[in-house]
Amino acid sequence: LRRKEQYDLIVCGVGAPASAQSNRYYTREFYVLVQTRLAAGGRFVVLGLPAGENYLGEELLQLNASVDATLRTVFPHVLYLPGDCSTFIAAIDEEPEQDAGVLTARLQESGLIFPYFWPQQIRFFYQPDRLQQFAAVLEDTRPVINSDFRPVGYYLDFLAWNKRLGGPQALFEQIRRNATTGTRLLFAVIAVFGLLFTHWVTRHRRGWRYGLYASGLLLGYMAMTAQIVLLLALQAGRGYLYSEIGFALAAFMAGMATAAGSAIQLIRGRFHHLVLIGYLLLATLIVAILPQLLKLLFVHSDLKLFLILFFVCGALGGFFFPLYTSIDAGLRGRLDSGRIYAFDLWGGALGALVPAGLGIPLIGFHGSLGLLAATLAVAAFFFIRTRFLFPLR
């Protein structure tokens, strides 16, 4: 589709959006690309989405309504054909034909013979009352638009499978409904806790090690969040990956190693506390503008640019760890990097759970990275207010 040809018919039959990779074929950005490649009078058909012959439960309704609503942001005319697997027919110029008699006559006149399909079956697919019923049901639903930057499709597909397997449906549905509100509440809790903890440390000059443990947790969360965001962005921007994932992870780890080496040199030179504060402010800025950088990469989809971004984000994680372990060693009089590393790993586990499993599909890249940037800003405020406790100058 990235070529310049025009097509009378484009068919998408990749199955359900069961992963971040397959979800690419259900996003608004993909439909815009399809729309630019349809010839006048052309049709775009989406096949194979799980549905129901006569009824859609809440989970399947949300999944089908999301695809329908996303298509309608690009195509003026969309026809929904219900079934065990639904069919969407989208058009630009005129509505798709819905008269079973007309379609049957066209098929017979074409002279085409299909061993598993007969013209009479068209009347079953195009029953007017069923088409009107499902059109009304989809219209009355409040779906979420599926996009590259908010790939909610694979979470909705997960909800449908979770119900079939008897999982905790109510919990995951509540998470979906309250994702945005929950994110705001979470940051409010982080901000209030950060302010109160900062006040306690500056007033009593104690509890510094707990701040370091929290920093370790934040570092692991930041590194894992950045890594997962970039991997999903690479997948959405370039499709099937295979060896490219290896190059991306190599660039990320190279950035960590390079930055860690630079931090060690600073430690040997007795770094000033402004280095750490400057680092946190720079990390906040990079994370905040990362969604805009990813938008540019989605347009150009250049592997070299992706690798540079992986290197930079890896460097953000690698630079911090030697700095705050040396601070801990200066405060304790001995090195206890294992304890801090444990908090770093717990933060990484949290980063893997929240962005990949919940944050990215429900609040998108902007929301996930925005929460991370705001949390980094709170951490920077903590270090600015408690700088007098630094053991190294």
Salt bridges, closest charged atoms under 4 A:
GLU53 OE1 - ARG130 NH2 3.35
GLU58 OE2 - ARG177 NH2 3.53
GLU59 OE1 - LYS163 NZ 3.11
ASP68 OD2 - ARG72 NE 2.98
GLU94 OE2 - ARG43 NH2 3.61
GLU97 OE1 - ARG106 NH2 3.92
GLU173 OE2 - ARG176 NH2 2.70
GLU173 OE2 - ARG177 NE 2.94
GLU244 OE1 - ARG238 NE 2.85
ASP302 OD1 - LYS304 NZ 3.52
ASP328 OD1 - ARG332 NE 3.02
ASP336 OD2 - ARG339 NE 2.93
